[in-house]
Amino acid sequence: MTESRPNILLITTDQQRWDALALNAPGTDLRTPICDQLAAGGVNFTRAYSTCPVCIPARRTLLTGLHPSTHGLVGYQDGLEWNPPFTLPGLLARAGWQTALIGKLHLFPQRKRYGFETMIRTESPNDRWDSPIQTVNDWADALKAEGISHPNNLGINGNGRVARPWDQEERLHHTSWLADRAVDFLVKYRDPSCPYFLHLSFWAPHPPLIPPAAYWDRYHGKHQRKPIMGQWAPKFAQQPGGIADDSSIGPFDPREMDDAIAGYYGLINHIDDRIRFVLTRMFEYGSPRAKEPTLIIFTSDHGEMLGDHHLWRKSLPYEGSAHIPMFMAWRNMPGLRQGWSDELVGLEDVAATVLEACGQPIPDALAGEIESTSLLPILRGERPKVRERLFGECTGVGSHHYVIEGRYKYAWFTKTNEEQLFDLQEDPCEERDISGQTALLEPMRDHMAAHLAERKDRHYDRGALRPCANQPPRIFWENRFTEHRL
């Protein structure tokens, strides 16, 4: 194995927001010492985004380097078989890498390999063996051998805010089990004569919010985080009752949110500790693995609003939902330099980065389709401009398009033609919507109009646009809890 044929360890979490990594949020109660150490010793990308911040489209993008509008899915839709022109693991497998997936892929059908030679598939802690969409759950099958008939017999919602500790042994937890399977691959089942591409894909911190008891106890009733409330978020005289625990639009019960944050933090802390175990076994003293060139990439498919601005879950253009952690670290790869990068990057860029690191060109027939840009020059200490602006979109409860250029983020909500504009440099938590400032708004409208000019499925009518001007967007709160609005 040579430096031009490194191992690739791609670690992804699900629903982890940018500031849910302690390195990115000084003063936080959250503990992520291993990820912090890796990010600080590699390159930490401070402006990484999911260009369609919901599960399946984001994972398609990660596998191909294609923007959601190119690979054909711009919102959540399950049960669709996909035939991409190429995938990153497929290209590497043909070039001699041993490719393996352990964990969540969230593509259909579940045993379709999408370029992976080995697959351990488990989409979630919910066992849906009788569902035509998610019949496969290797983790749930393993728990049945332990006498556990259903892993989520607690009844905790897979999208909800209710949180409590996991009621089984920690070794059986979804996160622990995945890390153990990764170690099995690395030390027992891999082919040592060739490099590997291993995608270790954790479900957490996506709900159900059920961390092991030790991690629940660390944060429950002890963390200080409170949801961020922008000036534009609606004010309510009281907390309305009867909101479903998976509702994406609040307001929410403050006690419930305290529990949810504790569960969310506990899941992330647990992942961090299990990454430590995987890396310890990968690079053990005295093992030949310790000398192998290895590139480690960490990111998430999208974030989590976590109650900010009375919103929950993902799919939205806001920082809690679209801004994601991403760092790259390495072992035995001289010539790479540590640091922080504030370039605008997205999940698209993982594919081109890995291909260049592995000495594999993008096939000529695909060069015109891929929207991925290699970040390897940044790892080498160069300062290339990755892109001038980054575009994202997602259908759903708040169907939208967004664009970030420089310090500004512009969002257009397609169902209501409402607009918001934020200065991310002065206002990184998006507490003040400045879409009422026409001089700042117009250039962002120009970018969006040009971006959507060829789209047949979108009609961007500048005459119909409605700046929210620091008021609550109607798309979320029109005719909802109006009796409680001040």
Order of alpha helices (4+ residues) and beta strands (2+ residues): beta-alpha-beta-beta-alpha-alpha-alpha-beta-beta-alpha-alpha-beta-alpha-alpha-beta-alpha-beta-beta-beta-beta-alpha-alpha-beta-beta-beta-beta-alpha-beta-alpha
